[in-house]
Amino acid sequence: PIMLLLLTLILWITITGANYPSQLLATGLFWLEEQLTALFLAVNAPVWLSGLLIQGMYRSLAWVVSVMLPPMAI
């Protein structure tokens, strides 16, 4: 019973405790996406390149990191 209680506590901490760092990471990474988009617009980069690198690769990476990293770290 104690082991089951301990495992339940760890699961609860992982699920609810990861929300705050995940939100912080998402906020920071998506702020950086806006800055990168502004930079690409400032240097007149082609739309397809901006779409591929920022909206495609960077956004996917930022989303995965912000959602998966905090629970794995806990």
URDAJO-V901103 format. One record per residue. RES is the residue in three letters. NEAR is the number of other C-alpha atoms within 8 Angstrom. Layout:
RES_NEAR / RES_NEAR
This chain:
PRO_4 / ILE_5 / MET_6 / LEU_7 / LEU_8 / LEU_8 / LEU_8 / THR_8 / LEU_8 / ILE_8 / LEU_8 / TRP_9 / ILE_10 / THR_10 / ILE_9 / THR_7 / GLY_9 / ALA_12 / ASN_9 / TYR_7 / PRO_9 / SER_12 / GLN_9 / LEU_8 / LEU_10 / ALA_12 / THR_8 / GLY_8 / LEU_10 / PHE_10 / TRP_8 / LEU_8 / GLU_11 / GLU_8 / GLN_8 / LEU_9 / THR_10 / ALA_8 / LEU_8 / PHE_10 / LEU_8 / ALA_7 / VAL_6 / ASN_6 / ALA_9 / PRO_6 / VAL_6 / TRP_6 / LEU_8 / SER_12 / GLY_9 / LEU_9 / LEU_9 / ILE_12 / GLN_10 / GLY_9 / MET_9 / TYR_10 / ARG_11 / SER_9 / LEU_8 / ALA_11 / TRP_9 / VAL_9 / VAL_9 / SER_13 / VAL_10 / MET_8 / LEU_10 / PRO_12 / PRO_10 / MET_6 / ALA_5 / ILE_7
